[in-house]
Amino acid sequence: MKVKLFTHIDLDGIGCYILAIYAFGISNVDVVYCKNPQETSDKVKEFILNGYYSEYDCVFITDISINEEVAILINSMDIKNIIKLLDHHKTAEFLNVYSWATVEEYISNDKHNCGTFALYHYLQIYEHSIGVVDRFVETVRQYDTWEFKTKYFTEIPKQYNDLLSIMGREDFINMILQKLTNNSLEFTEVEKKLLMYEQKKIDGYIKMRKQRVIKKQVCGYSAGIVFAERNSSELGSDLCETMPELDFVMIINPSYNISYRTNKDIDVSKIAQQIGGKGAGGHPKAAGSTIDKKVTEGIVDWLLSEMYYEN
């Protein structure tokens, strides 16, 4: 079976690719990584209009959504039987009106869903007892939903995400596939040492960024705004915990996106949509919006106009 996979760039999206390889074989899966729903929409639209879908038996869109325009395009063509969208973001629930889309924020009343679990469930990759694949899926789910910190109190899911950051996508995927083959998710001594050094680096980075937090009123709430190009989840969690006077935090990566985090009864996905438009969204406690290239260029122009420099 030849499979096309459009998936997100984070651990959860990569987890979907690993499961697809596990189910269909690496030579049978072509993957396209997408940063946000707009990029996914553009790439899926091009894929369909160029007729590339005819080369595949199945097309998955996982851990990320598409816009209404592309959804209507899919529904108007005779390709609904080979396309399956599996997502868990609340802001994508409008796609549930289509038979080929399943968007579920929760697995059960007290258990959040994620893209990797959604694909795992759809493909029915169930083992007779709790095995290594089950543990990998749950590890990804706990990290993506942040339940490793709020419910299970284990650092292992975060450490897997740290290894992704250290190793890069390709080497990380090969490492996980090797662990699945060996039927063990235990860290090697080398991996443990890498994780120790990485955590020291993260701790130092968070300490430095905390000194640069700017407090502003945003959408009627008290927001902490900070510029950071990495570790947005860890930074956001730390700021929410150590600065309780803030309702939510905005972590701005000027060349890419804005991450929104809160530990209060506030839906930051709605704030993300107010600031970032229809392409923004996520979950009530964690969301994101992209930054247009023109905005980045405008920031650069403004900085240069305010600075004194000699030609």
N, C-alpha and C positions, 0 to 999 in steps of 0.2 A: 504493500500500500504506500503510495506517494503522498506525503503530507506537507502542506504549507502552514507555517505558524507565524502569526503576528503577535508579538508579546512585549511586555514592558521591560525596561532596562534594569530594574532593581532585582533583589534576591528572589522575590516572589515570581517575577516574570521569567527569570532564568531558571527557577525551579520548574516552571511549566515546560521549558525546553528540555530539561533533564528528564522529566517524566515522559515526554514525547519520544526522546531517544530510547528510553527504557522500554517503551511499548512497541515502537515501530522500527527501531534500529537507526543508527546515526546516518547511514547513507540514504535513508528514506525520508528524512526530515529537512526541509529548507526553512530557515528561521530569518525573520526580519524583526529587529528590535526597534521599538518606538518610544519616544520620550514622553509623549502626551497624546490625548485623544485627537487633537487636530492633526498631528503628524500621522497617527494611525489612519485617520479618515482619508488623508491625502494619498497614502501609500496603498490602502485597500481599494480606493477609487481607481487609481492608476492600474492596479492589478486586474481589476474587473474589466475596465474599459478596453484594455489591451488584450483581453481574452486569455490571460496567462492561467486562469483557473482551470482551463481545459487540460492542463498538464498534470492535474492533481486529483486524487481520489477524495481528499478531505482537506478542508481549510479551517483552521482554528484561529480565533482571535481571543487571547487570554489575558486576564489581569489588566485590561485596558478597554476603553469603549470607542465607539465611533459616533459621528454626529447624525442628526436626523436625515440629512441629505443622502448620505451614503447608505443608511438603513433603508430608505425608500428605494434607492437604486438596487440594492440586493433583493428586496422584496418584489421588485418589478421584473426580475429576470428568472430564468429557469435554473437557478443555481442554489436555491434554498436548501436542497437536499444534501449538499456537500459542505455547507458553511455552518459553523457552530461558534457563537460568541459566548464566552464564559467569563463573567466579571463579578465583582463583589462590592463595587463602590456605589454608595447610595445615589449619587448624582447620575448614575447610568441606568437607574431603574425604569426610566421611560422606554427603554428598549425591550422590556418584557412583553410588550404587545405583539412582538414578532415571534413566530414559532421557532426560529433558529437561534434565538437569544435567551440566555438564562442569567439573570443578575440577582444574586442573593447575598445580602449583607450578613446574614446569620446562618449558621448550620443548625443551631438549636437556640433556645431562649437565652442561654448564657455562654454561647460559643460563637465567636465571629468567624466568618468565612474568609478565604483568601483565594487567589487565582490558582495556586498550585493544588490546593485541596479540591477546588471546583473541577479541575481537569482530572485529578485522581479519582474523584467520585464518578465523573462522566465515563471515563475509560474503564472503571471498575477494576482498578489494579489493586485488588484486595488479597492479602495473604491469609492463610488459614489461622495464623496466630500473629501477634504483634511482631512484625519483622522489621528489617532495616529500611525498607521503602516507606512503611507506615511512620517510622520514627523520623525519617527525613522530611516527609510531608508535614508532620506535626511541628518539627523544628522550624520550618519555614513559616508555617501558620502562626506560631507563637511570636516570631520576630515581626512579621508583617502587621499583626494586630496589636503588638506591644504587650501581649498577655504574659510574655516571659518576665516582664517587670511588674505588672500590676496584679498578676494572679498566680503564677507558678514560681516566681522568685529564683530564676536560674539564669545564668549568664551565657549558657551554651548557644542559644539561638543568635544572640548578638555577636558571639565569637565567630560563628559561621559567616555572618555578614562582614565582620572584620577581615576574615580570610579572603573574601571576595574582593574587598578593597585592596588588600595587600597583593594578591596574586594576579588580579585581572580576570576578566570573564573567561577566556579560553582555558587557562590553567586551572581555574576554580572548577569549571565544568568537568574537566578531565579528572581532577582529584575526587570529586563527588562520585563520578561514574566508577572510579577504581574502588572507592569505599563500598559502593553498592555491590560491586562484583565480589569484594572480599567479605561481604556480609558484616561490616563493622563501620560505625560512624565515629569511633574513638579517634581523638587527636593523637598524632605522632609527637614525639619529643621535639622535633624541629618545629612543628606547627604550634606547640605550646609556647616555645620560646619566641616565635614570631608574634604570637598574640600578646605576650607580656610586653614586648617592646611597643607594639601598636597601641596598647592601652595607655602606656605612659605618654605616648605622643598625643593621643586623644585628650587625656586629662590636661595636658599642657595647653592644647589648643582651646579647649573650653574655658580654661582659666583666663587666657588672653582675650578671648572674644567677650567674655562677661564684663570686662572692663570698658567695653565700647558700646554697651546697650543704650539706646536712646528711647526715652519714654514719650509716647504721644497718644492723643485721643484719636481712635480710628473706628469709624462706624458706631460711635457711641460707647466704645469700650476703651479701657486703659490697656494699651499695647506696648510691649517691649520690642523694639526694632533693632536688629543687628545684622551687619554684613558678614557673611561667611560663605566659603566656597565648598565646604565639606562638613561631614558629621552633623547634618542638620537635625536628625532625629535625636541623637544624644544631647546636642546643645539645647534643642527645644525642650526636652524632658528636664534637663538640669535647670534651665531658667524658670520653667513653670513651678518646679519644686522649691527653688531657693529664693524666688522673688514672688511671693504670694500676693503682693499688691497688684500684680499684672493679671488681666483677664485672659490674655493670650499673647503669644509671641509671633513675630514675623521674622523669618530668617531669609535674608535677601542675597541671592547669588546673582549679581548684575548681568552676567553673561548667559544666564540660563533661566532661573525661576525664583519664586517666592514660596517658602514652606510656612505653613501656619500650624501652630500647636497650642493646645490648651489642656488643662486638667480640671476645668470648671464646666458648669452646665451651660456651655455655649457651643453652637454649631459653627465651627470655623469654615466648613465647606461653603456655607452661605456667604460668609465674609469673603472667601476666596473668589466666589462668583461675582460679588459686587465689585471687587477690585480687578479681577482678571477676565471677566466675561464668561461666555458660555463654555469655553474650553477648560475652565477651571473647575475644581471640585475635589472630591475625595470622601473623607469620613467626618463625622461631627467633631472628633478630637484631633484629627490630623488631615490636612488638605494641602493643595498646591495650586499655583497658577504660573503660567509661563510668562517670560518677559520678552516682548517683541524686540527684534534686532534694532528697530528704529528708536526704541526707548533707550537701549544701551548706547547707541550712537549719540542720542540727545544728552545722556549723562556725561559722556566724554566731552562733548562740545561745551556743556555748562561748566565742567571742571576746568577746562582749558581757559574759558573766558574769565573765570574767577581767580586763576593763578597768575603769578608773575613769572615769566620765563623769558630768556633771551634766545633769539633765533640763532 
